[in-house]
Amino acid sequence: MGMTIVKRASRIAGSTQTVGITPAEAGWEYVRFAAHHLAAGETLAGTTGGNETALVVLGGRCDARAAGEVYPGIGRRADVWEKTPPYVVLLPPATEYTVSATSALHLGIAAAPTDHGLPPRLIRPEDIVVENRGEGQTYRYIQHLLPPAAPATRLLLVEVYTPAGNWSSFPPHKHDTENPPAESYLEETYYYQINPPTGFALQRVYTADRGLDETAAPGNGDLVLVPRGYHPVVATPGHDCYYLNVMAGPTRAWNFQVDPDYAALMNWQKIAVTQTE
C-alpha cells in the first residue's frame, strides 16, 4: 500500500474547517495547514502556540485581531478567481488571534514551528510580487505571498494559477534533501481550488527510485501532501486550477533539483523575489 497523499474536503458539523493537516497526521515535522469557511458574523479564535502562523484571506472580508493589533476590513477579492493578491496576517509564536467575518469568508491558516518569531505584520496586496512562469502548455501565473526574501522565520507561501489543460510545478522538481545551496528540505502542501468546481486536477508525487510513486486527482477544496520527491501538476481541459502552496523546513530557502529526465524542458528562471514595504 502506498501512502495517502490527498485529504478530501469535508465539512464537520459545528466546525468552520473544511480540510487540514497537522505534522503528526502527515508524519513530518514542519507544515501545518487548515482551510476554513465562515459565514458573515462568525468568528474564529485561535492561538499560534509554538508556530509562526499566517492567516491568508483567500476570499471575502474580515476583521482580525492579534497581540493588541487590529486589522479591520481586510480582504479585497470575493474568491481566489479574481486573481488579485490576498491579504496575509503573519504572526509569531505564543500569539492569540481572532478573525471575525464581515462577509462570507474563505480563510487559510498555515503554520510551522519556530523558537522565535517576528512582530505581527499585515502583508497587503500591493506588497505581493507576481510572476508569469513558463510558456505555452507550461504557462502559469504566480503570486508570491511570502517568498524567501520576505521577513519570516519559517513559512514560504505562494499562489499558483494554472490555465485549463496546462502543466504546473513543471518540469518536475524536488526539495527533499538539505544540501545548501543546491537543494533545501521543504515539506509542502497544495490546497486546491478548481474552476468550475466540478472538475479536478492531477498530481503525481514520485521519487527517483519509485519508492514513493502516487497519483492523486484533487478536486475543489482538497489538499495534497508532498513529503518528498518530484510533484508535477496538470489542470484538466476546461477547468482552471489554483493552489496555495505552504512550504517549511529547517531553513527558509527554496532550492530545488529538477528531474534529470525533464531538465531539457526547463523554460523559466527562478527570480529574485523581494517585497516592497
Secondary structure, 3 states (H helix, E strand, C coil): CCCCCEECCCCCCCCCEEEEECHHHHCCCCCEEEEEEECCCCEEEEECCCEEEEEEEEECCEEEEECCEEEEEECCCCCHHHCCCCCEEEECCCCEEEEEECCCEEEEEEEEECCCCCCCEEECHHHCEEEEECCHHHCEEEEEEECCCCCCCCCEEEEEEECCCCEECCCCEECEEEECCCEEECEEEEEEEEECCCCEEEEEEECCCCCCEEEECCECCCEEEECCCECCEEECCCCEEEEEEEEECCCCCCCCEECHHHHHHCCCCCCCCCCCC
